[in-house]
Amino acid sequence: MSDTDPTIKHFQDLVSPAYANADPTTLHIRASALLARLKALNRTANAATRTHKQATADARQDMDQTHLGLQNLLYEKRHLEREIDKCRQFASIYQDVPLHSLPEFEELAPPEARTTDENSHQLMLNRLSFELAERQRLDLRRKNLVVQKEELLKQSKIKLSTVESVKLQIDTLMKAAADIQKKVDELVPPLVSSPAATTPAPT
């Protein structure tokens, strides 16, 4: 308003009684100059208005973007909180796995697995890893024992088959010997004892 007030005042002066007898040409020239000045001020005001409108639109857009980002962060926060609650309420199978007791773990586990800090989560991970390694070791040992057992059973069957074969051969030989003895008894009559043979010797 400080730029427009003098111009408007000058316009008001042109129609005042003080300029009633002034030269019309001079008044026209002065009025044209004041009108040009007024148009320039109007263009400047319009440009300033557009500039302020654009700045306001840019600021509003930035604010909208910031608000949208804030809403996304709040949504992500709520999502993460729900996921954390689900994880806390999740009943994992490890809770039902029989583990070595803590003293047994500290006695049997390798030194690098025995955590000395207060991290209970890491301690549980170490205990589960140790339990898995122990079960794999015992399972491998069981498989080796099964292989040894099958080998012993195989050898036992072979020996049993050999014993049965020997027994069959002995039975066959004994039967053959009995048959031969029978034939010998049939071919050779039994010896008859003579009286002399039965007389006792003189004393």
Salt bridges, closest charged atoms under 4 A:
ASP13 OD2 - LYS9 NZ 3.67
GLU83 OE2 - LYS86 NZ 3.86
GLU131 OE1 - HIS100 ND1 2.84
GLU131 OE2 - ARG135 NE 3.24
GLU134 OE1 - ARG137 NH2 2.92
ASP139 OD1 - ARG142 NH2 2.95
ASP139 OD2 - LYS143 NZ 3.38
